[in-house]
Amino acid sequence: MDLKSYFESKRGFGVLATADAQGHVDVAVYARPHVMDDGTLAFIMKDRLTHHHLQSNPRAAYLFREDGDGYKGKRFFLKKVKEEEDSNLVETLRRKSYPTRSEEAGAKEFVVFFSVEKELPLIGAQ
């Protein structure tokens, strides 16, 4: 199954892990990525710690646990290839709209694109 079909057909819970150039780690809950036509994975992100880490270290890991019993899902080892601060692109990709918290009004949003360097099952290395 290709990644576009996989993420369109599966529901679940995702976590994106990053580290800055000094090795300070961050993990954050992220929705399913958008699979672009060129095979890159794209995430919408605000200008917070995850985005900050990616400015000095382009590597990240994304864990996706599928809904249901057991531990099914995938792990992806990623490398940032580009980012865009384009509100039209953000709105085109956005799947859901959440009420904006007052302290986030006007916060910058980015679409960050990653190449997949390695894909593993959620459990084991196979």
N, C-alpha and C positions, 0 to 999 in steps of 0.2 A: 504494500500500500504506500503510495506516495504521501509526502507530508501534508500537502494541501488537503487531500481526501481525509487523511488521518485527523487533522485538527478540525475539519468541518464536521466530521461524524462523531467525534468523541467529546464528552464533557468531563470536566475534572478540575483539579486544583494545581496551580503552577507556582513555582518559586524560582526567582532569578537571583543568582549569587554573583557578586563582583568583589574585587579587591583593588585598592588604589596602588600606586607605584611603591609605597612603603609596606604593602602587605596587609593593611587594615581591611578587614572583611566586612561585607554587608550582605544580608539576605532580605528579600522583599517578595511579597505575594504579587504575582503578575498573572493576568489573564492569558488565555491561549494566544500564541503569537499569530500574526498575519503572515501567511506564506505567499511571498511575492512570485511573479512569473519567472524571475531569474533564479528561484530556489532559495533566496535569502529569507530569513525570518525577521519580521519587523515588530517592534514593541513601541507603543506610545508611552512616553514617560515625561513626568514633570522634572523640573530642574532641582532634584533632590540628591540624596547621597548616592544612589545607584548611578545616576547620570554623571555626578561629579567623579566617581571612581573611573568611569569609562573615558574620561578626558586624559587620564594618565596611564591607564592600563586597559587595552582593548579586549581583553579576554573575560569571558563570563561562562557560567554554567546555568542551564535551565533544567529543572526537574518538573515533570508533568505526571501526576498521579491520576489515573482514570477513575471516574465515579464507579462505584460498585464494590462488591466483595473482593477481598484479596488485595494484592499489590501489583496492579498492572499499570503500565505506563512506560515512559521513556526518559532518558537523560541525554542532554545535548551539551556538547562542549563547543562554545561559540567564540567567534572573533568579530569584533565590530569592524564593518567595512565603510560605513558612512552614517551620517545623521542629517536630518533636515528639520529646520524650524519653519514649518509650513502649516499654518492653521487650516487651510483648505484640505491638505492631505490628511491631517489629524482627523478632521470631521468626516472625511470620506471613509477612513478606516474604522472609526469608532463604532463599536457594536452596541454600546449602551450609553445612556446619558444619566449621570448622577447629579444630585443637587450639589451645587458648588458651595463649599464651605467659605465663609466670608474671608478668612485669611488666605485663601487660595485664589480669590478673584484676581484675574489678570496674570496669574502665574504662567510662565513660559512652558510650552509643551513641545516635545520633540518626537520625531519618528526616528528610531535608531534601528539600523539594519545590521544583521549579523550573517556571516557565512557559518555553516555547520561544519566544524572540523571533525567531529566524531559523534556518533549516535550509539547509545547503549540502552538495553532494556532497563527498567526501573530497578530490578533485582538481578544481580549477577553480571558477568562480563560477556558471556557467550561470544 
